[in-house]
Amino acid sequence: MKNNFETMFGEKVAFELKTIFTESLGCNFRNQVAHGLLDDNDGQSHHSVYAWWYVLRMICHSLVRD
């Protein structure tokens, strides 16, 4: 059964965002930020850059209308 988030964004995007930000088997970026576990160099890690790119991509796609 799909939740509202999956219905709105689709299964692929929902999976990707869950993996990036919340899943402990993923990079669990939200937990690291929330608990202050990131240092200055972690802002340049591939997890940080990918999270930034993915959110920017979502914003850009939302601005383009077909």
N, CA, C, O and CB atoms as a CASP TS submission, in Angstrom:
PFRMAT TS
TARGET T0000
AUTHOR 0000-0000-0000
METHOD Language model
MODEL 1
PARENT N/A
ATOM      1  N   MET     1       0.841  -1.178   0.000  1.00  0.00           N
ATOM      2  CA  MET     1       0.000   0.000   0.000  1.00  0.00           C
ATOM      3  C   MET     1       0.890   1.246   0.000  1.00  0.00           C
ATOM      4  O   MET     1       1.819   1.357   0.800  1.00  0.00           O
ATOM      5  CB  MET     1      -0.959  -0.005   1.222  1.00  0.00           C
ATOM      6  N   LYS     2       0.597   2.169  -0.895  1.00  0.00           N
ATOM      7  CA  LYS     2       1.389   3.389  -1.012  1.00  0.00           C
ATOM      8  C   LYS     2       0.952   4.410   0.020  1.00  0.00           C
ATOM      9  O   LYS     2      -0.234   4.535   0.323  1.00  0.00           O
ATOM     10  CB  LYS     2       1.270   3.977  -2.418  1.00  0.00           C
ATOM     11  N   ASN     3       1.922   5.142   0.559  1.00  0.00           N
ATOM     12  CA  ASN     3       1.582   6.256   1.432  1.00  0.00           C
ATOM     13  C   ASN     3       1.471   7.524   0.589  1.00  0.00           C
ATOM     14  O   ASN     3       1.723   7.485  -0.616  1.00  0.00           O
ATOM     15  CB  ASN     3       2.641   6.427   2.562  1.00  0.00           C
ATOM     16  N   ASN     4       1.102   8.629   1.192  1.00  0.00           N
ATOM     17  CA  ASN     4       0.892   9.875   0.454  1.00  0.00           C
ATOM     18  C   ASN     4       2.159  10.351  -0.247  1.00  0.00           C
ATOM     19  O   ASN     4       2.101  10.861  -1.367  1.00  0.00           O
ATOM     20  CB  ASN     4       0.391  10.955   1.393  1.00  0.00           C
ATOM     21  N   PHE     5       3.291  10.186   0.408  1.00  0.00           N
ATOM     22  CA  PHE     5       4.555  10.610  -0.186  1.00  0.00           C
ATOM     23  C   PHE     5       4.848   9.841  -1.464  1.00  0.00           C
ATOM     24  O   PHE     5       5.227  10.434  -2.474  1.00  0.00           O
ATOM     25  CB  PHE     5       5.697  10.427   0.806  1.00  0.00           C
ATOM     26  N   GLU     6       4.674   8.525  -1.426  1.00  0.00           N
ATOM     27  CA  GLU     6       4.903   7.701  -2.610  1.00  0.00           C
ATOM     28  C   GLU     6       3.906   8.018  -3.708  1.00  0.00           C
ATOM     29  O   GLU     6       4.256   7.987  -4.888  1.00  0.00           O
ATOM     30  CB  GLU     6       4.827   6.228  -2.253  1.00  0.00           C
ATOM     31  N   THR     7       2.681   8.321  -3.343  1.00  0.00           N
ATOM     32  CA  THR     7       1.678   8.677  -4.335  1.00  0.00           C
ATOM     33  C   THR     7       2.031   9.986  -5.019  1.00  0.00           C
ATOM     34  O   THR     7       1.855  10.121  -6.230  1.00  0.00           O
ATOM     35  CB  THR     7       0.302   8.775  -3.690  1.00  0.00           C
ATOM     36  N   MET     8       2.525  10.945  -4.258  1.00  0.00           N
ATOM     37  CA  MET     8       2.843  12.255  -4.811  1.00  0.00           C
ATOM     38  C   MET     8       4.111  12.231  -5.661  1.00  0.00           C
ATOM     39  O   MET     8       4.126  12.792  -6.757  1.00  0.00           O
ATOM     40  CB  MET     8       2.995  13.262  -3.693  1.00  0.00           C
ATOM     41  N   PHE     9       5.160  11.599  -5.183  1.00  0.00           N
ATOM     42  CA  PHE     9       6.457  11.654  -5.850  1.00  0.00           C
ATOM     43  C   PHE     9       6.800  10.413  -6.664  1.00  0.00           C
ATOM     44  O   PHE     9       7.694  10.458  -7.509  1.00  0.00           O
ATOM     45  CB  PHE     9       7.516  11.874  -4.840  1.00  0.00           C
ATOM     46  N   GLY    10       6.111   9.321  -6.424  1.00  0.00           N
ATOM     47  CA  GLY    10       6.426   8.072  -7.112  1.00  0.00           C
ATOM     48  C   GLY    10       7.333   7.203  -6.253  1.00  0.00           C
ATOM     49  O   GLY    10       8.026   7.691  -5.361  1.00  0.00           O
ATOM     50  N   GLU    11       7.315   5.910  -6.539  1.00  0.00           N
ATOM     51  CA  GLU    11       8.068   4.951  -5.730  1.00  0.00           C
ATOM     52  C   GLU    11       9.574   5.158  -5.833  1.00  0.00           C
ATOM     53  O   GLU    11      10.281   5.028  -4.834  1.00  0.00           O
ATOM     54  CB  GLU    11       7.721   3.540  -6.146  1.00  0.00           C
ATOM     55  N   LYS    12      10.076   5.477  -7.021  1.00  0.00           N
ATOM     56  CA  LYS    12      11.522   5.620  -7.211  1.00  0.00           C
ATOM     57  C   LYS    12      12.073   6.807  -6.428  1.00  0.00           C
ATOM     58  O   LYS    12      13.093   6.686  -5.750  1.00  0.00           O
ATOM     59  CB  LYS    12      11.848   5.781  -8.697  1.00  0.00           C
ATOM     60  N   VAL    13      11.403   7.949  -6.520  1.00  0.00           N
ATOM     61  CA  VAL    13      11.865   9.141  -5.805  1.00  0.00           C
ATOM     62  C   VAL    13      11.734   8.933  -4.297  1.00  0.00           C
ATOM     63  O   VAL    13      12.631   9.308  -3.541  1.00  0.00           O
ATOM     64  CB  VAL    13      11.065  10.391  -6.250  1.00  0.00           C
ATOM     65  N   ALA    14      10.634   8.346  -3.860  1.00  0.00           N
ATOM     66  CA  ALA    14      10.446   8.080  -2.435  1.00  0.00           C
ATOM     67  C   ALA    14      11.551   7.164  -1.906  1.00  0.00           C
ATOM     68  O   ALA    14      12.091   7.405  -0.826  1.00  0.00           O
ATOM     69  CB  ALA    14       9.064   7.449  -2.182  1.00  0.00           C
ATOM     70  N   PHE    15      11.886   6.126  -2.654  1.00  0.00           N
ATOM     71  CA  PHE    15      12.956   5.225  -2.252  1.00  0.00           C
ATOM     72  C   PHE    15      14.286   5.963  -2.177  1.00  0.00           C
ATOM     73  O   PHE    15      15.031   5.806  -1.210  1.00  0.00           O
ATOM     74  CB  PHE    15      13.056   4.048  -3.223  1.00  0.00           C
ATOM     75  N   GLU    16      14.586   6.764  -3.190  1.00  0.00           N
ATOM     76  CA  GLU    16      15.849   7.499  -3.235  1.00  0.00           C
ATOM     77  C   GLU    16      15.982   8.452  -2.054  1.00  0.00           C
ATOM     78  O   GLU    16      17.032   8.496  -1.413  1.00  0.00           O
ATOM     79  CB  GLU    16      15.965   8.273  -4.543  1.00  0.00           C
ATOM     80  N   LEU    17      14.930   9.216  -1.758  1.00  0.00           N
ATOM     81  CA  LEU    17      14.988  10.164  -0.644  1.00  0.00           C
ATOM     82  C   LEU    17      15.073   9.460   0.704  1.00  0.00           C
ATOM     83  O   LEU    17      15.790   9.916   1.594  1.00  0.00           O
ATOM     84  CB  LEU    17      13.773  11.072  -0.670  1.00  0.00           C
ATOM     85  N   LYS    18      14.358   8.370   0.861  1.00  0.00           N
ATOM     86  CA  LYS    18      14.456   7.600   2.108  1.00  0.00           C
ATOM     87  C   LYS    18      15.876   7.076   2.297  1.00  0.00           C
ATOM     88  O   LYS    18      16.425   7.121   3.398  1.00  0.00           O
ATOM     89  CB  LYS    18      13.448   6.425   2.108  1.00  0.00           C
ATOM     90  N   THR    19      16.464   6.578   1.206  1.00  0.00           N
ATOM     91  CA  THR    19      17.815   6.028   1.284  1.00  0.00           C
ATOM     92  C   THR    19      18.831   7.106   1.627  1.00  0.00           C
ATOM     93  O   THR    19      19.726   6.880   2.441  1.00  0.00           O
ATOM     94  CB  THR    19      18.192   5.357  -0.031  1.00  0.00           C
ATOM     95  N   ILE    20      18.700   8.275   1.013  1.00  0.00           N
ATOM     96  CA  ILE    20      19.650   9.360   1.256  1.00  0.00           C
ATOM     97  C   ILE    20      19.533   9.886   2.686  1.00  0.00           C
ATOM     98  O   ILE    20      20.544  10.063   3.366  1.00  0.00           O
ATOM     99  CB  ILE    20      19.423  10.500   0.257  1.00  0.00           C
ATOM    100  N   PHE    21      18.315  10.133   3.138  1.00  0.00           N
ATOM    101  CA  PHE    21      18.144  10.903   4.363  1.00  0.00           C
ATOM    102  C   PHE    21      17.796  10.102   5.609  1.00  0.00           C
ATOM    103  O   PHE    21      18.105  10.559   6.709  1.00  0.00           O
ATOM    104  CB  PHE    21      17.103  11.898   4.150  1.00  0.00           C
ATOM    105  N   THR    22      17.177   8.941   5.500  1.00  0.00           N
ATOM    106  CA  THR    22      16.679   8.316   6.729  1.00  0.00           C
ATOM    107  C   THR    22      17.109   6.878   6.977  1.00  0.00           C
ATOM    108  O   THR    22      17.215   6.477   8.136  1.00  0.00           O
ATOM    109  CB  THR    22      15.224   8.357   6.718  1.00  0.00           C
ATOM    110  N   GLU    23      17.356   6.106   5.966  1.00  0.00           N
ATOM    111  CA  GLU    23      17.648   4.682   6.174  1.00  0.00           C
ATOM    112  C   GLU    23      19.023   4.487   6.791  1.00  0.00           C
ATOM    113  O   GLU    23      20.000   5.098   6.359  1.00  0.00           O
ATOM    114  CB  GLU    23      17.558   3.918   4.852  1.00  0.00           C
ATOM    115  N   SER    24      19.091   3.636   7.794  1.00  0.00           N
ATOM    116  CA  SER    24      20.381   3.389   8.445  1.00  0.00           C
ATOM    117  C   SER    24      21.339   2.628   7.532  1.00  0.00           C
ATOM    118  O   SER    24      22.554   2.729   7.698  1.00  0.00           O
ATOM    119  CB  SER    24      20.176   2.609   9.743  1.00  0.00           C
ATOM    120  N   LEU    25      20.817   1.876   6.579  1.00  0.00           N
ATOM    121  CA  LEU    25      21.675   1.181   5.623  1.00  0.00           C
ATOM    122  C   LEU    25      22.139   2.120   4.512  1.00  0.00           C
ATOM    123  O   LEU    25      23.117   1.827   3.824  1.00  0.00           O
ATOM    124  CB  LEU    25      20.939  -0.018   5.022  1.00  0.00           C
ATOM    125  N   GLY    26      21.452   3.237   4.335  1.00  0.00           N
ATOM    126  CA  GLY    26      21.884   4.249   3.385  1.00  0.00           C
ATOM    127  C   GLY    26      22.880   5.166   4.068  1.00  0.00           C
ATOM    128  O   GLY    26      23.544   4.761   5.021  1.00  0.00           O
ATOM    129  N   CYS    27      22.991   6.399   3.593  1.00  0.00           N
ATOM    130  CA  CYS    27      23.964   7.303   4.215  1.00  0.00           C
ATOM    131  C   CYS    27      23.409   7.970   5.475  1.00  0.00           C
ATOM    132  O   CYS    27      24.167   8.574   6.233  1.00  0.00           O
ATOM    133  CB  CYS    27      24.395   8.371   3.218  1.00  0.00           C
ATOM    134  N   ASN    28      22.089   7.869   5.710  1.00  0.00           N
ATOM    135  CA  ASN    28      21.487   8.357   6.960  1.00  0.00           C
ATOM    136  C   ASN    28      21.887   9.806   7.241  1.00  0.00           C
ATOM    137  O   ASN    28      22.240  10.163   8.365  1.00  0.00           O
ATOM    138  CB  ASN    28      21.905   7.461   8.141  1.00  0.00           C
ATOM    139  N   PHE    29      21.827  10.613   6.218  1.00  0.00           N
ATOM    140  CA  PHE    29      22.303  11.989   6.252  1.00  0.00           C
ATOM    141  C   PHE    29      21.552  12.848   7.273  1.00  0.00           C
ATOM    142  O   PHE    29      22.167  13.665   7.959  1.00  0.00           O
ATOM    143  CB  PHE    29      22.177  12.605   4.879  1.00  0.00           C
ATOM    144  N   ARG    30      20.245  12.674   7.381  1.00  0.00           N
ATOM    145  CA  ARG    30      19.446  13.457   8.319  1.00  0.00           C
ATOM    146  C   ARG    30      19.920  13.243   9.754  1.00  0.00           C
ATOM    147  O   ARG    30      20.042  14.201  10.517  1.00  0.00           O
ATOM    148  CB  ARG    30      17.966  13.089   8.193  1.00  0.00           C
ATOM    149  N   ASN    31      20.182  12.014  10.116  1.00  0.00           N
ATOM    150  CA  ASN    31      20.628  11.697  11.470  1.00  0.00           C
ATOM    151  C   ASN    31      21.987  12.328  11.762  1.00  0.00           C
ATOM    152  O   ASN    31      22.210  12.851  12.854  1.00  0.00           O
ATOM    153  CB  ASN    31      20.698  10.180  11.666  1.00  0.00           C
ATOM    154  N   GLN    32      22.885  12.280  10.795  1.00  0.00           N
ATOM    155  CA  GLN    32      24.208  12.851  10.982  1.00  0.00           C
ATOM    156  C   GLN    32      24.141  14.368  11.158  1.00  0.00           C
ATOM    157  O   GLN    32      24.850  14.934  11.990  1.00  0.00           O
ATOM    158  CB  GLN    32      25.102  12.497   9.801  1.00  0.00           C
ATOM    159  N   VAL    33      23.289  15.020  10.373  1.00  0.00           N
ATOM    160  CA  VAL    33      23.133  16.473  10.488  1.00  0.00           C
ATOM    161  C   VAL    33      22.448  16.831  11.805  1.00  0.00           C
ATOM    162  O   VAL    33      22.893  17.735  12.512  1.00  0.00           O
ATOM    163  CB  VAL    33      22.323  17.030   9.293  1.00  0.00           C
ATOM    164  N   ALA    34      21.373  16.128  12.134  1.00  0.00           N
ATOM    165  CA  ALA    34      20.582  16.445  13.324  1.00  0.00           C
ATOM    166  C   ALA    34      21.366  16.276  14.619  1.00  0.00           C
ATOM    167  O   ALA    34      21.133  17.004  15.584  1.00  0.00           O
ATOM    168  CB  ALA    34      19.353  15.575  13.367  1.00  0.00           C
ATOM    169  N   HIS    35      22.283  15.334  14.649  1.00  0.00           N
ATOM    170  CA  HIS    35      23.038  15.069  15.866  1.00  0.00           C
ATOM    171  C   HIS    35      24.438  15.668  15.852  1.00  0.00           C
ATOM    172  O   HIS    35      25.251  15.385  16.733  1.00  0.00           O
ATOM    173  CB  HIS    35      23.133  13.596  16.086  1.00  0.00           C
ATOM    174  N   GLY    36      24.716  16.493  14.850  1.00  0.00           N
ATOM    175  CA  GLY    36      25.997  17.183  14.797  1.00  0.00           C
ATOM    176  C   GLY    36      27.181  16.259  14.576  1.00  0.00           C
ATOM    177  O   GLY    36      28.276  16.518  15.076  1.00  0.00           O
ATOM    178  N   LEU    37      26.970  15.191  13.835  1.00  0.00           N
ATOM    179  CA  LEU    37      28.036  14.219  13.610  1.00  0.00           C
ATOM    180  C   LEU    37      28.898  14.548  12.400  1.00  0.00           C
ATOM    181  O   LEU    37      29.891  13.865  12.148  1.00  0.00           O
ATOM    182  CB  LEU    37      27.447  12.850  13.445  1.00  0.00           C
ATOM    183  N   LEU    38      28.536  15.581  11.647  1.00  0.00           N
ATOM    184  CA  LEU    38      29.307  15.957  10.465  1.00  0.00           C
ATOM    185  C   LEU    38      30.346  17.007  10.830  1.00  0.00           C
ATOM    186  O   LEU    38      30.076  17.912  11.619  1.00  0.00           O
ATOM    187  CB  LEU    38      28.380  16.482   9.353  1.00  0.00           C
ATOM    188  N   ASP    39      31.519  16.882  10.260  1.00  0.00           N
ATOM    189  CA  ASP    39      32.513  17.941  10.439  1.00  0.00           C
ATOM    190  C   ASP    39      32.607  18.748   9.141  1.00  0.00           C
ATOM    191  O   ASP    39      31.845  18.505   8.205  1.00  0.00           O
ATOM    192  CB  ASP    39      33.911  17.344  10.832  1.00  0.00           C
ATOM    193  N   ASP    40      33.518  19.688   9.081  1.00  0.00           N
ATOM    194  CA  ASP    40      33.625  20.566   7.919  1.00  0.00           C
ATOM    195  C   ASP    40      33.930  19.813   6.629  1.00  0.00           C
ATOM    196  O   ASP    40      33.444  20.188   5.562  1.00  0.00           O
ATOM    197  CB  ASP    40      34.689  21.598   8.158  1.00  0.00           C
ATOM    198  N   ASN    41      34.712  18.780   6.718  1.00  0.00           N
ATOM    199  CA  ASN    41      35.082  18.022   5.523  1.00  0.00           C
ATOM    200  C   ASN    41      33.948  17.150   4.990  1.00  0.00           C
ATOM    201  O   ASN    41      33.953  16.783   3.815  1.00  0.00           O
ATOM    202  CB  ASN    41      36.277  17.159   5.820  1.00  0.00           C
ATOM    203  N   ASP    42      32.990  16.819   5.829  1.00  0.00           N
ATOM    204  CA  ASP    42      31.877  15.981   5.393  1.00  0.00           C
ATOM    205  C   ASP    42      30.953  16.707   4.425  1.00  0.00           C
ATOM    206  O   ASP    42      30.180  16.065   3.714  1.00  0.00           O
ATOM    207  CB  ASP    42      31.087  15.506   6.592  1.00  0.00           C
ATOM    208  N   GLY    43      31.020  18.020   4.387  1.00  0.00           N
ATOM    209  CA  GLY    43      30.230  18.777   3.420  1.00  0.00           C
ATOM    210  C   GLY    43      30.664  18.532   1.994  1.00  0.00           C
ATOM    211  O   GLY    43      29.933  18.856   1.058  1.00  0.00           O
ATOM    212  N   GLN    44      31.842  17.966   1.815  1.00  0.00           N
ATOM    213  CA  GLN    44      32.355  17.661   0.480  1.00  0.00           C
ATOM    214  C   GLN    44      32.328  16.162   0.184  1.00  0.00           C
ATOM    215  O   GLN    44      32.867  15.716  -0.829  1.00  0.00           O
ATOM    216  CB  GLN    44      33.775  18.189   0.334  1.00  0.00           C
ATOM    217  N   SER    45      31.711  15.399   1.053  1.00  0.00           N
ATOM    218  CA  SER    45      31.645  13.951   0.822  1.00  0.00           C
ATOM    219  C   SER    45      30.677  13.654  -0.322  1.00  0.00           C
ATOM    220  O   SER    45      29.839  14.485  -0.674  1.00  0.00           O
ATOM    221  CB  SER    45      31.205  13.203   2.116  1.00  0.00           C
ATOM    222  N   HIS    46      30.802  12.478  -0.887  1.00  0.00           N
ATOM    223  CA  HIS    46      29.912  12.133  -1.995  1.00  0.00           C
ATOM    224  C   HIS    46      28.455  12.041  -1.539  1.00  0.00           C
ATOM    225  O   HIS    46      27.551  12.291  -2.336  1.00  0.00           O
ATOM    226  CB  HIS    46      30.346  10.809  -2.627  1.00  0.00           C
ATOM    227  N   HIS    47      28.209  11.691  -0.282  1.00  0.00           N
ATOM    228  CA  HIS    47      26.833  11.655   0.227  1.00  0.00           C
ATOM    229  C   HIS    47      26.240  13.063   0.270  1.00  0.00           C
ATOM    230  O   HIS    47      25.097  13.266  -0.139  1.00  0.00           O
ATOM    231  CB  HIS    47      26.791  11.014   1.635  1.00  0.00           C
ATOM    232  N   SER    48      26.999  14.022   0.756  1.00  0.00           N
ATOM    233  CA  SER    48      26.517  15.403   0.854  1.00  0.00           C
ATOM    234  C   SER    48      26.270  16.005  -0.519  1.00  0.00           C
ATOM    235  O   SER    48      25.245  16.645  -0.756  1.00  0.00           O
ATOM    236  CB  SER    48      27.516  16.261   1.622  1.00  0.00           C
ATOM    237  N   VAL    49      27.212  15.795  -1.410  1.00  0.00           N
ATOM    238  CA  VAL    49      27.082  16.344  -2.764  1.00  0.00           C
ATOM    239  C   VAL    49      25.901  15.702  -3.484  1.00  0.00           C
ATOM    240  O   VAL    49      25.147  16.392  -4.170  1.00  0.00           O
ATOM    241  CB  VAL    49      28.383  16.125  -3.570  1.00  0.00           C
ATOM    242  N   TYR    50      25.733  14.405  -3.338  1.00  0.00           N
ATOM    243  CA  TYR    50      24.612  13.722  -3.986  1.00  0.00           C
ATOM    244  C   TYR    50      23.282  14.193  -3.424  1.00  0.00           C
ATOM    245  O   TYR    50      22.337  14.402  -4.185  1.00  0.00           O
ATOM    246  CB  TYR    50      24.741  12.210  -3.822  1.00  0.00           C
ATOM    247  N   ALA    51      23.184  14.364  -2.114  1.00  0.00           N
ATOM    248  CA  ALA    51      21.943  14.854  -1.505  1.00  0.00           C
ATOM    249  C   ALA    51      21.625  16.254  -2.018  1.00  0.00           C
ATOM    250  O   ALA    51      20.479  16.541  -2.361  1.00  0.00           O
ATOM    251  CB  ALA    51      22.054  14.860   0.039  1.00  0.00           C
ATOM    252  N   TRP    52      22.631  17.126  -2.073  1.00  0.00           N
ATOM    253  CA  TRP    52      22.445  18.481  -2.586  1.00  0.00           C
ATOM    254  C   TRP    52      21.989  18.440  -4.035  1.00  0.00           C
ATOM    255  O   TRP    52      21.039  19.130  -4.405  1.00  0.00           O
ATOM    256  CB  TRP    52      23.743  19.294  -2.458  1.00  0.00           C
ATOM    257  N   TRP    53      22.656  17.638  -4.863  1.00  0.00           N
ATOM    258  CA  TRP    53      22.319  17.540  -6.272  1.00  0.00           C
ATOM    259  C   TRP    53      20.901  17.009  -6.464  1.00  0.00           C
ATOM    260  O   TRP    53      20.160  17.518  -7.304  1.00  0.00           O
ATOM    261  CB  TRP    53      23.320  16.645  -6.992  1.00  0.00           C
ATOM    262  N   TYR    54      20.521  16.004  -5.704  1.00  0.00           N
ATOM    263  CA  TYR    54      19.204  15.396  -5.873  1.00  0.00           C
ATOM    264  C   TYR    54      18.091  16.389  -5.538  1.00  0.00           C
ATOM    265  O   TYR    54      17.097  16.473  -6.259  1.00  0.00           O
ATOM    266  CB  TYR    54      19.078  14.147  -4.993  1.00  0.00           C
ATOM    267  N   VAL    55      18.255  17.136  -4.454  1.00  0.00           N
ATOM    268  CA  VAL    55      17.249  18.128  -4.074  1.00  0.00           C
ATOM    269  C   VAL    55      17.211  19.257  -5.103  1.00  0.00           C
ATOM    270  O   VAL    55      16.127  19.708  -5.476  1.00  0.00           O
ATOM    271  CB  VAL    55      17.544  18.692  -2.662  1.00  0.00           C
ATOM    272  N   LEU    56      18.368  19.720  -5.567  1.00  0.00           N
ATOM    273  CA  LEU    56      18.410  20.746  -6.603  1.00  0.00           C
ATOM    274  C   LEU    56      17.736  20.260  -7.875  1.00  0.00           C
ATOM    275  O   LEU    56      17.011  21.018  -8.519  1.00  0.00           O
ATOM    276  CB  LEU    56      19.854  21.154  -6.895  1.00  0.00           C
ATOM    277  N   ARG    57      17.962  19.023  -8.240  1.00  0.00           N
ATOM    278  CA  ARG    57      17.324  18.435  -9.424  1.00  0.00           C
ATOM    279  C   ARG    57      15.806  18.427  -9.278  1.00  0.00           C
ATOM    280  O   ARG    57      15.085  18.741 -10.226  1.00  0.00           O
ATOM    281  CB  ARG    57      17.838  17.004  -9.657  1.00  0.00           C
ATOM    282  N   MET    58      15.322  18.068  -8.089  1.00  0.00           N
ATOM    283  CA  MET    58      13.869  18.066  -7.858  1.00  0.00           C
ATOM    284  C   MET    58      13.304  19.476  -8.003  1.00  0.00           C
ATOM    285  O   MET    58      12.231  19.658  -8.579  1.00  0.00           O
ATOM    286  CB  MET    58      13.538  17.500  -6.453  1.00  0.00           C
ATOM    287  N   ILE    59      14.017  20.474  -7.484  1.00  0.00           N
ATOM    288  CA  ILE    59      13.551  21.854  -7.584  1.00  0.00           C
ATOM    289  C   ILE    59      13.513  22.299  -9.042  1.00  0.00           C
ATOM    290  O   ILE    59      12.527  22.886  -9.487  1.00  0.00           O
ATOM    291  CB  ILE    59      14.453  22.790  -6.762  1.00  0.00           C
ATOM    292  N   CYS    60      14.566  22.027  -9.773  1.00  0.00           N
ATOM    293  CA  CYS    60      14.629  22.424 -11.181  1.00  0.00           C
ATOM    294  C   CYS    60      13.533  21.743 -11.999  1.00  0.00           C
ATOM    295  O   CYS    60      12.911  22.380 -12.849  1.00  0.00           O
ATOM    296  CB  CYS    60      16.005  22.089 -11.767  1.00  0.00           C
ATOM    297  N   HIS    61      13.293  20.469 -11.753  1.00  0.00           N
ATOM    298  CA  HIS    61      12.234  19.761 -12.475  1.00  0.00           C
ATOM    299  C   HIS    61      10.861  20.316 -12.120  1.00  0.00           C
ATOM    300  O   HIS    61       9.958  20.303 -12.957  1.00  0.00           O
ATOM    301  CB  HIS    61      12.288  18.263 -12.167  1.00  0.00           C
ATOM    302  N   SER    62      10.689  20.800 -10.902  1.00  0.00           N
ATOM    303  CA  SER    62       9.385  21.360 -10.530  1.00  0.00           C
ATOM    304  C   SER    62       9.130  22.707 -11.205  1.00  0.00           C
ATOM    305  O   SER    62       7.978  23.109 -11.364  1.00  0.00           O
ATOM    306  CB  SER    62       9.295  21.518  -9.015  1.00  0.00           C
ATOM    307  N   LEU    63      10.186  23.401 -11.600  1.00  0.00           N
ATOM    308  CA  LEU    63      10.040  24.708 -12.247  1.00  0.00           C
ATOM    309  C   LEU    63       9.769  24.586 -13.756  1.00  0.00           C
ATOM    310  O   LEU    63       9.220  25.506 -14.362  1.00  0.00           O
ATOM    311  CB  LEU    63      11.298  25.543 -12.015  1.00  0.00           C
ATOM    312  N   VAL    64      10.146  23.477 -14.347  1.00  0.00           N
ATOM    313  CA  VAL    64       9.972  23.268 -15.779  1.00  0.00           C
ATOM    314  C   VAL    64       8.593  22.659 -16.004  1.00  0.00           C
ATOM    315  O   VAL    64       8.249  21.617 -15.445  1.00  0.00           O
ATOM    316  CB  VAL    64      11.100  22.351 -16.365  1.00  0.00           C
ATOM    317  N   ARG    65       7.844  23.319 -16.810  1.00  0.00           N
ATOM    318  CA  ARG    65       6.496  22.814 -17.133  1.00  0.00           C
ATOM    319  C   ARG    65       6.504  22.317 -18.567  1.00  0.00           C
ATOM    320  O   ARG    65       7.057  22.963 -19.457  1.00  0.00           O
ATOM    321  CB  ARG    65       5.398  23.924 -16.934  1.00  0.00           C
ATOM    322  N   ASP    66       5.889  21.171 -18.782  1.00  0.00           N
ATOM    323  CA  ASP    66       5.794  20.624 -20.158  1.00  0.00           C
ATOM    324  C   ASP    66       4.686  21.286 -20.927  1.00  0.00           C
ATOM    325  O   ASP    66       4.460  20.956 -22.091  1.00  0.00           O
ATOM    326  CB  ASP    66       5.562  19.109 -20.134  1.00  0.00           C
TER
END
